[in-house]
Amino acid sequence: MKTLQTDVAVIGAGSAGMTAYAAARKAGARVLLIEDGAYGTTCIRVGCMPSKLLISAGEVAQAARHADRFGIQVGPVTVDGRAVMARVRREREHFLGYVLRRIDAMPAADRIRGHARFIGPHTLQVDDALRIEARAVVLATGSEPHLPEAYRGLGERAISSDAIFEWETLPGSVVVVGPGIIGLELGQALAHLGVRVLMLGRGGRVGPITDPAVRERAIELFNRDFQLLPAGMPGEARLENGKVRIEYVDGAGSRQSGHFDYLLSATGRRPRLQGLALQHAGVSVDAHGKPQFDPATLQCRCDGSASPVFIAGDANEQRPLLHEAIDDGRIAGANAARLALGGEPSAPARRAPLVVVFSDPQIAIVGGGYRAHQASAPAVGEVSFSNQGRARIMGANAGLLRVYGDPASGRFLGAEMLGPRAEHIGHLLAWALQCQLSVAGMLDMPFYHPVVEEGLRTALQDLQRNLHNARLQQTAAS
C-alpha cells in the first residue's frame, strides 16, 4: 500500500474544504485535498444557486399574474415546467464550471480521489490502495438531506431538496414537510409556478423566525400563496392509487388527509460523517455521534484535550450557510496548518450573524434575532410595511420589521424582518451590528427618499423612543 505524508489533509472539496486547502497552503503547510464524490459544492449543485433559479422563475410568474395592479394586462400566465427545469439545470452547469476550473487549477498531486477513513489520529486510509499520514486533518465533508423513516415506503414519490432539481418538469401537487428555510423557499417557488402546495410543520416554526409578532405576520402572508400549517402535525403517509396520501391537522384542529404527486421532505440536512471511523481518530462525540469541538477554533476535542482534527462547514452544523462555511474553512485550514507546523490554533472574531430567506416577502435575521436577546429584555422598535411609501409604490407593501436595542448602552442588538428588500436591509443591519453602532448613530446615517430603507428608519426611531422610556423607568426605579 502506498503511503503519503503531509502536514494537513482536508477531507471534502466543497466550499469549506477548498477554502481550508487554500488557507493551509497560504500558511506554508503541505496539503492534500481528498474527495470521494463529484466535485462541486452543495451550494451550486443542490443548494443556493439552483433554488434561486427556481425562485426567480416563480417570481416572474407571480409578477405577471399581478401586473394588472399597475394597469398592465398580460393575459393568462402559462408556466412551461420543462423549460423552467431545463433552465435551472443549464444555469447550474454554468455556475458549476467556475468551481471545476478552480479545482483543475490545483496541483494534480494535491488532489486525492477516494473515500477516506481514520485508522489512527494522524492516519487516513483512502479506499484500499493509499495511506496518508498527516499532522492535522480538516473534516469538511458537508451535509446531506434527511429522509425520515416514515416516508421511505413512498419510494420515488418521497424526495429530498436535492432531488427536486433533477425533475424534468413540474408536478401538479406537492406536500412539503418542514417549513424551515429550505421548505419555505422551495415550497413557495413551486406554488408561484402553479403547483398546488401544502406545507406542514410540527412545532409552529416558520423558517428561522423566532419573534412571535413576525411569525404571526409570516403565517398570514404565506397563506396567500399556499396552505401553510406550521403546526399541521403530519401523520401517516402512504401510497394510494399512485399518489401520496398524508394525514394532517388543519388550522381548526381537525384531522384531514390529502393526495399529492410528491412528498418533499424538508426536515433539514445531516452532517456527512458516516464511514469516517472517527473512533480511530480519538475524537470525542456526543450522544448522536457528532464530534465535539471548540466553536471558536473548530478544533475537535479528544477526551477533554485537543485533537489534531478540525471540523468546518456544514459538517459541524454550527452555521450551515455558504459564507459561514467559507469562514469556517479559512479558520480550520489556518489552524490545522499552525498545529502541523508547531504553533497553536487561534480564535479569530466571527462576522455578525446574518440569515436571509429568499421567500416573498423575504426574511432576514440579524444578530441571532429575538431569541438571542429575549432573556435580557431588550427594547423593541417596529414598523409595518403595509403602508410604507416605496413598498406601496412597488406593490410589495407587506411585512413587519422588529429591531432590538440594549437599554443600558443604547447599542443596536439585532433584528427580525419579513418584508421587501430584506436581503439588502439585513446586510445594512449586520454591518451596523458588527461595527457596534448605537441606535442613535444608525439614525445619523443617510436615508434617501423614497426608498424602502425609510421603513428601517421608522423602526429605529420607534426603538430610540422605547430605549429612552426604558432608561427613564430604570432611573425612576433606582
N, C-alpha and C positions, 0 to 999 in steps of 0.2 A: 504494500500500500504506500502510495506517495505521500510525503509529509511536507507541508509548507509552514514556514514560520513568519509571523508578522507581529507588529505592535498592536494593531486594532483590527478586529474582524467585525463587520457590520452585517447583520442578518436581515435582509429585506431591502429592496431597491425602490421603495415608494418615496413620498415626499420627505419623510423623516430620515429614511435610510440614506438617500442620496445627499441630503444636507449634512448628515453625520459624517459620511465619507469625505465630503469636501472640507468640513471643519477639522477633522482629524488630520487630513493631509496638510492643511494650512498650518496646523500646529507642529508640523515636522515629523509626523508619525508615518510609518509604513502601514497601508490599509488594504484590506481585501473586502470586496462587496459581494455578498452571497445572495442569490435569488433562485427560488425553485419554481416560480410561476412565470406568467407572461410579464415582460417589462411594461411599465406604465403605472401611474398612481391610481389609488381609489378615486380621487377627485376627478380625474379625467375619464376613467373607464366607466365608473358606475355611480359617481357622486356629483360634485358641484356642477361640472360642465354639462353632462347630458341632462341633468334635472333642470338646469336653467334654460336649456334649449327647449325642453318640453313646456316649461313655464312660459317662455316667451311666445311660443305658438299659441298657448291658451290666452295670453294677454291680448294678442292681436284679434283673436276670435271674439273675445269678450268686448273689446273696444268697438269692433264692428257692430255687434249686437246693440250697443248703446249709443251709436253715433247719432241717433235721432234726437238725443237730448241737446245736441248742438245745432239742430236744424239740418242735419246731413242724412240723406236717405241712401242706404247701400243695398237694400233688398235682403232676402233671406240669406243667412250665413251658412255655407256648406263647408264642412271640415273633411278633407281627404286624409283619412287616417294613414294610408300607406305613404303618402307624400310627407306627412308630418314625421313619421318614424324614420323614413329614409333620410330626411334632413338631419334628424338627431344623430343618426349613426355616421352620416357623411361628415358633419362638422366635428363630431367626436374624434374621428380619424385624423382630421386636420390638427386638432389640438394635441392628439397623441403623438403626432410626428415630432413636435418640439421636444417631448420627453425622450423619445427614442434617439433623436440626434444627440441629446445631452449624454445619454448612456453610451452611444457609439464613440463619443469624444473621450471617454475614459480609457486609460491604458488597458489593452486586452488582458494583460497579465493580472490586473486588479479585479477582474470580473470572474466570479465563480458561479457556474450553473449547477444546481442540485439542492437537495434537502439537507439542511444542517441540523445536527442534534449534538447535545453535550455528552461527552464521555468523561469529562473532568472539568474542574473550574476554569481551566485555561485551554481546554482541548475540545475541538469540534470534529465530528466525523461527517463528511458530506457524501451522501449515498454510500457506496461500498468501496470506493476507489481512492478517496482522498481524506487525509487527516490534516487539520490546521491547528497549530499551536499559536495562541495569541495571548499577549499580556493583558488585554482587555477586550471585552465583547459588548457590542451595542445591539440590543433587540429592537428591531424596527419592523416587525412582522405585520403590522397593520391590523385590520379587523375584517369580520365577515358578518353577513346578516344572520339573524337568528330566526329559525322557523320552529315555533313551539310544537311539541309532540302531538298536541291535539289536532293539528292541521295537516300532519304528514299523510294521513289517509286520503286526502283530497287529490293526491298525485299532482299532475301538471296544472291543476286548477288552483293550487295554492302557490303563490310566487312571492319572492322577496323583492326588495327595491333594486337589487342587482339585475334581476331577470326582466324587469319591465322594459328595459331599453333594447331588449332583443325581440320585442314584439314586431311582427311585420306590419300590423295595422292595429287600430284601436278597437277594444271590445265595446259591447253595448252597456255593460254594467260591471261595477267593481265594489266589493265591500272592503274597506280599509280598516284593519285592526291596529290601533295605535295612533292617536292624534298628537304624536310628537312632531319634531321638526320635519323629518322625512315624510311622515304620513300627511301632514298639513300641506306641504309643498306639492307632493305628487298627487294627492287626492284632489286638491283644488284645481291643479292644472288639468287633470283628466275631466273634471266637471266642466271647466271652461271650454274643453274640446268636445263637449256633447255627450260624455259618458255619464250614465246615472251612477252616482256615488253615495254610499252610506259609510260614515266614519264612526267607529265605535271605540270607546275607551273604558277604563275601569274606575279610576280614582278622581275623575273630574278635570284631569290635566288637559291643558290646551297649549301645545308647543312648549317653549321654555318659560311661559308666563307664570309668575308667582304672585303678582299683585291682584287681589280679588276683584278690584274695580276694573282693571284692564282685562282680566279673564272674562268677566261678565259681558263686557262690550264685545270681546272677540267672539264669544259663542253666538251672540245676536247677529253680528255681521257675517260670519262664515256661513250661518244657516240660510243666508240669502242665496248662496251659490250651490250648496249641497246640504244634505242632512247630517249634522254633526251632533252626536250624542256622547259627550265626553265621559258620562257615567252609564253608558249603554250596556255594560256588563256582557260582552259577547259570550254566548254559551255554546252549545253543541253545534258543530258544523259537519255536514256530511254531503255526499254527492246524491243528487236526486234528479233523474232524467237529464243527466249531463250538465247540471248546474250545481252551484254551491248553495245549499240551504243552510242558513245560520239563524240561530235564535238570539234574541237580544231584548233589552228593556227599553221601551220608548220614553219620551220626555215626561209622560204622565205616570210612569212606574209600572206600566202594563207589559206583560210578556208578549213579544211579537216574533215573527220569523219572516225572512225574505229570501228570494232567489237571485243569484248573481252569476255572471260569467266567470269571475275570478274572485279569489280572496287574496288581497295584498297584505302580507304580514309586515307591519312597520313597527314592530315592538322593540327595535333597537339593534345594535350591532355588538358583536362579542370579539375580544382580542383573539388573534390567531396565535395561540400558544401551544396547541396540541402537537405532540410529536417532537418537541424540543428537548425532552428528557431533562427538565430543569432540576430534577432531584440530583443529577450528577454535577450540576453547577454549584450546588450548595446554597442555592437561593432560597430564602425563606418565603413561604407562600401563605396566603390566608385560607380560610375555610373553603373558598371557592377555587383554590388552586392558582390564584393570581399573585404574581410576585409582589413582595413588599419592598418599597423603595422610598428614598428621600425625595419629596416633591420639588425641592429646590435644586438639587444636583442631579437628580434622576438616577442616582447610584442605588442599585439593589442592596438589600440587607442580607446578611448571612449569619443566622443565629445571633442577631443583635449587633454584629460587627459589619464592616464594609465588605463589599463584594467587588470583584473585578468586572461585574456585569452591570450594564446600564440599560434603561428601557425608555423608548421615546415614541412619540406619536400616538396613534390610535391603540397601539399595543398596551399602553399604560392607562387608558381610559380617563386620563386626567382632564384634558381639554380636547375632545375629538373634533378639531377644526383644522383646516389646511394651514392657516397662518400659524396656529399654535404647534402643529406638527413640525413645521419648518423651524420654529424657535426651539422646540424640543430637540430636533436633530442637531442643531447648532450647539446647544448646551451639552447634550450627551456625547457628541463626537469630540468636542474640545476637551471635555472632562476625561473621556476614555484615553485620549492622547496624553493628557497630563499625567494620568495614573501610569500609563505604559512607559512614559519617559522619566518616571521617578518623582513626579510632582503630586500635588493634592488637588482634588476637584474643587471647583468654585461654585458659588450660588449667585449667578447674575440676576439682576432685577428683571421681573417679567413685565410685559406690557399690560396696560389696563384691560380688564376683561371686557370683551365685546362679542355679542352674539346677534346675528341677523337672520331672519327668516324671510324668504322671498315669496311670501304669500301676498294676497291682496285683500285688505291692506297689509302692508309689510309690518314685521315685528322687529324691534331692536331692544336688546337688554344690555345695559352698561353697568359695570361695577358690581356684577352679581345680582343686580335688581333688588326688588323689595325684600326677598327672603334673606339676603346677605346682611341687611341692616334693620330688619324688623325688631330684633331684640333690643336695640339701642334707642327705639322710639324716635326716629328721625322726623324732622319737619317735612311736610309734603306740599308740593305745588302741582297744579294740573291745568290742562287745557283740553277742551273738546275740539275736534276738528270739524264738527258738524256745520259750523258757520264761519270757519276761518277763511279769510278773504281769498288767497291764492288757491287753496284747496277747493273752494267752491267754484272758482273760475274753471279749474281743470275737471270739475265733475268728480272729484275724489274727496269730497268733504265727509269723511267718516273716520272715526277712531278717537283715541284718547292717549295723551302723554302725561305721565306722572314722574316728577323729578323729586329727589330726596336730598336733604341737606342736614348738616350737623349743627344743632342749636348752639353748642358751646363755641365752635370755631367759625361758623358761617361757611364752612367748606362744602363744596358740591360732593355728593357721595355716589350718585348713580341714578339710573332711570329705567323705566319700562315704557315702551311706546308701541302703540298699534295705530298706524296711520300712513299717510302719503309720504314718500321720500324718506322713510325711516332708515334705510340703508345709509343715507348721507347724514341725516341728523345724528344717527348713532355714532358715526365717526367723529363729528364735532364734539359730542359729549364725552366720548372716550379720550379724545385729545385733552379736553378740559380736565378730566379726572387725572390723567397721567401727569399733567402739569400742576396738579394740586391747586387749581383755581378756586377762589371763593365764589359764591353766588353773585356777590356784588361785582367782582372782577369780570365774571361772564357777562353781566348786564352792561358793562362798559364796552364790550366788543361791538363791532358794527353789525347792524341788521338792515339789509336793503328792503325796499318796498316796491312792489308787492311780492313777497316770497313766502314759502311755507315756513321758513325759519322764524317768521314773525310769531308763529304759534309757539315756538320754543321760548321766545322772549316773554310771551304772556304767561307761560308756565313758570318761568324763572321769577317773574315779578310776583306771582302768587306765592311762590316758595319764599321769596325775600320777605314778604309781609308776614308769613307764618313763622319764619325764623325770628323776626323782630318780636312778634307776640310771644313766642316761646321764651325769649330772653326776658321779656317783661314779667312773665309768670314766674320764672326762676328767681328774678330779683325780689318780687313780692313775697315769694315763699321763704326766701332767706332773711 
